[in-house]
Amino acid sequence: MKPHLTLAHHYWKYHVQPGDRVIDATMGNGHDLFFLAQLLQGQGQVIGYDIQPEALAQTQKRLEKLPGNWRSIVELRLQSHETFFETGIKLIVYNLGYLPGGNKAFTTLAESTIQSLQNGMKSLSDQGAISITCYPGHEEGAREQILILDFLKTLSSQHWDICHHVWVNRPAAPTWIWIRALPHA
């Protein structure tokens, strides 16, 4: 497994409990959504968003491998991540870039991702978290990562814990960001 995914999955395992509500904001081929559904063990809700019909179809196909009752907790939406607003969300996952196996010219964009992050932060439950995998190895991915980090630097350290994991010996490798809402004082 790729190191950024190993790290993300490690954090998710300790953060998500059966019964939680979670979002895969960029479902792609459904790998992250599938993993999240397994963490919920058939209890709670996982909502997946993507604007590409191909992503929705690939995710539906992957979900067929889940036990039948676990599929009932999954809701897939052919909708942009920038338009969602939910409540009581324990974890929001972003795996940015382009659809693996799809058109590489069709990528997530910094502006819509930042709008989605703003909406997502309002959607989190107490001590909810956001996981972001960035792909600075292509032009829009590098731009997106820079603008996301600039946005995150403006957030209060009294309300948010934010860390950015970079693999320094792997130029242009994916990076991973963890944002956790701090308990209300």
C-alpha positions in Angstrom: 0.0 0.0 0.0 1.1 3.6 -0.7 2.5 5.4 2.4 0.0 8.2 2.3 -2.9 5.8 2.2 -1.4 3.7 5.0 -1.1 6.7 7.2 -4.6 8.0 6.4 -6.2 4.5 7.0 -4.3 4.3 10.4 -5.9 7.7 11.5 -9.3 6.7 10.2 -9.3 3.4 12.1 -8.8 5.2 15.4 -11.2 8.1 14.6 -14.2 6.3 13.1 -16.5 4.1 15.2 -19.6 2.1 14.1 -22.6 4.4 14.2 -20.7 7.5 12.9 -21.6 9.5 9.9 -18.8 9.9 7.4 -18.3 11.5 3.9 -16.1 10.5 1.0 -16.1 13.9 -0.8 -14.3 12.6 -3.9 -15.3 9.0 -4.2 -13.4 8.2 -7.4 -13.3 4.5 -7.9 -14.7 3.9 -4.4 -11.6 2.5 -2.5 -11.8 5.0 0.3 -15.6 4.7 0.6 -15.4 0.9 0.7 -12.8 1.2 3.5 -15.0 3.7 5.4 -18.1 1.4 5.1 -16.0 -1.5 6.6 -15.0 0.7 9.5 -18.7 1.4 10.2 -19.4 -2.3 10.3 -22.9 -1.8 9.0 -23.9 0.9 11.5 -24.0 4.6 10.7 -23.8 6.3 7.4 -21.3 6.9 4.6 -22.1 9.4 1.9 -20.1 9.5 -1.3 -19.9 12.5 -3.7 -18.5 12.7 -7.2 -19.5 14.6 -10.3 -18.4 11.8 -12.7 -21.0 9.1 -13.6 -18.0 6.8 -14.2 -16.9 7.2 -10.6 -20.4 6.4 -9.3 -20.6 3.3 -11.4 -17.1 2.1 -10.3 -18.0 2.7 -6.7 -21.3 0.8 -7.0 -19.4 -2.1 -8.5 -16.9 -2.1 -5.6 -19.7 -2.0 -3.0 -21.1 -5.2 -4.3 -18.3 -6.9 -2.3 -19.7 -5.6 1.0 -22.1 -7.8 3.0 -25.7 -6.9 2.0 -26.7 -5.2 5.2 -23.6 -3.0 5.1 -24.6 -1.6 1.7 -27.7 -0.1 3.3 -25.6 2.4 5.1 -24.1 3.8 1.9 -25.6 6.7 -0.1 -23.9 7.8 -3.3 -24.5 11.2 -4.8 -23.7 12.4 -8.3 -23.0 15.9 -7.0 -20.0 18.2 -6.5 -18.3 18.1 -3.1 -18.5 21.9 -3.0 -22.3 21.8 -2.7 -22.7 19.5 0.3 -23.8 20.5 3.7 -24.5 17.8 6.3 -24.6 17.8 10.0 -23.0 15.5 12.7 -20.2 14.3 10.4 -17.3 12.5 12.2 -14.9 12.3 9.2 -14.7 13.8 5.7 -12.2 12.3 3.3 -10.8 14.1 0.2 -8.6 12.2 -2.2 -7.9 15.0 -4.7 -6.6 15.0 -8.2 -8.2 13.0 -11.0 -10.1 9.8 -11.4 -7.6 6.9 -11.6 -8.1 5.3 -15.0 -10.1 8.4 -16.2 -9.4 11.5 -18.1 -6.3 13.1 -16.3 -7.3 16.6 -17.7 -10.4 16.4 -15.5 -9.2 17.2 -11.9 -10.4 18.6 -8.7 -9.9 22.4 -8.5 -8.6 24.5 -5.6 -11.5 26.9 -5.5 -14.2 24.2 -5.3 -12.2 22.2 -2.8 -11.7 25.2 -0.5 -15.5 25.9 -0.7 -16.1 22.3 0.2 -13.7 22.4 3.1 -15.5 25.5 4.4 -18.8 23.7 4.2 -17.3 20.5 5.6 -15.9 22.3 8.7 -19.4 23.5 9.5 -20.7 19.9 9.0 -18.4 18.3 11.5 -19.5 16.9 14.8 -17.6 17.8 18.0 -14.0 16.6 17.4 -14.8 15.6 13.8 -11.9 15.5 11.4 -11.0 16.0 7.7 -8.5 13.9 5.8 -7.0 15.4 2.6 -4.7 13.6 0.1 -3.1 16.1 -2.2 -1.3 15.2 -5.5 1.3 18.0 -6.2 2.8 15.9 -9.0 0.6 17.6 -11.7 0.1 21.3 -12.3 -3.4 21.7 -10.9 -2.6 19.4 -8.0 0.4 21.5 -7.0 -1.7 24.7 -7.3 -4.5 23.1 -5.3 -2.2 22.0 -2.5 -0.6 25.5 -2.2 -4.0 27.2 -2.0 -5.4 24.7 0.5 -2.4 25.1 2.8 -2.7 28.9 2.5 -6.3 28.6 3.5 -5.6 26.2 6.4 -2.9 28.6 7.8 -5.7 31.2 8.4 -7.6 28.8 10.8 -7.4 29.3 14.6 -5.2 26.9 16.5 -7.7 27.2 19.3 -10.3 25.5 17.2 -8.3 23.2 14.9 -5.3 20.9 15.0 -3.8 20.6 11.5 -0.8 18.7 10.4 0.7 18.2 6.9 2.6 15.0 6.1 5.2 15.2 3.3 7.4 12.4 2.2 10.6 14.5 1.8 12.6 11.9 -0.1 9.9 11.4 -2.8 9.6 14.5 -5.0 6.1 15.3 -6.2 4.7 12.4 -4.1 1.2 12.7 -2.6 1.0 14.5 0.7 -1.6 14.1 3.4 -3.3 16.6 5.6 -5.2 15.9 8.9 -7.5 18.5 10.3 -9.2 17.8 13.6 -11.8 20.0 15.3 -10.8 20.7 18.9 -13.3 20.2 21.8 -15.4 23.2 22.5 -14.2 25.2 25.5 
